[in-house]
Amino acid sequence: MGFFNFGFQVVVVVLISYCSFVSFVVYGNKIRSNVIPSTLDGPFEPRTVPFDVSLRGNAVDLPDADPRVRRRVKGFQPEQISLSLSATYDSVWISWITGNYEL
């Protein structure tokens, strides 16, 4: 029974190796033919395609006066507060967003 197990394992390993070799020979080192190239494969010729207007979908830009985007606080009060644990156990990062923009 032990010999049968070992023989079966050898046959399986040889069969898998053969299939891997054949697939490498047929397909090369790329698994799929439509692999997205990386920047390491470049440089590439620039390619420009027309913008597909159907991608916009049903998105609607909200006006500044819309109550969903209007500020609800006055002055320098925070609109969002974030608490984050630091790398050590005894410190915490506290940050906030006031909603006022600066140039």
Sequence and secondary structure as in RCSB ss.txt:
>XXXX:A:sequence
MGFFNFGFQVVVVVLISYCSFVSFVVYGNKIRSNVIPSTLDGPFEPRTVPFDVSLRGNAVDLPDADPRVRRRVKG
FQPEQISLSLSATYDSVWISWITGNYEL
>XXXX:A:secstr
 HHHHHHHHHHHHHHHHHHHHHHHHHHTT SSTT    GGG           GGGGTT     TT TTTS  S T
T  SEEEEEE SSTT EEEEEE      
